[in-house]
């Protein structure tokens, strides 16, 4: 009887261990990824300076390189000289308009004087008609000169716009880092000739990584955006845990990627989710990890 009791206890204990082992299975498997940004050249020319190195941490707004701006500078000087020439023509036209406006003011004064003389019976209608005719002629001359000046003004505006375009290209010749992060890859070296759109380096913010995990449809009721989960990675013979937050859930199912589990499981339809994890320096892009959901919080 005592032997039977011992065997029964061993069987129960063995069953409990088996159940526990079966329960200790992650709710999802995936790999870490980050938002990678490729910085490209915005102009053409020789790369005079470039201080980017792989693994380097860069701050947003830091100038990391310079593309040769000599030709742009010379083009700008040429446009400024042209602008001065056109401006002198415009000033000559404007001086004519000023002279005509002075003549018009004198003619209007004479008209007022003649009108007063007529009221005093000391002037004639012919005098008034003559001065009105003079005023009309001067006004026509002003309109004619203004018409001549219009193309010059438009030409000045066109040159001014071209100067601003050159200044914008010169500004873009300064390679300014647009986001804070770590340089993943550098594609060029100083003194290389770059062209518009040529990739210069790739950068990503590694302070926070995203774990892309795939879960089955039955798991979806236990998952929601903003939910806190546990993320585990291999650390020697043990597992290292991190706090994570679910930030995205796919709206459509897809076939399980080949990197996940067995061939049989890869034919199943699953949903991708993203878990944001704060990086302590140990997490790397592409590193595999597990997601564990605390069932007590559901």
Order of alpha helices (4+ residues) and beta strands (2+ residues): alpha-beta-beta-beta-beta-beta-alpha-alpha-beta-beta-beta-beta-beta-beta-beta-beta-beta-beta
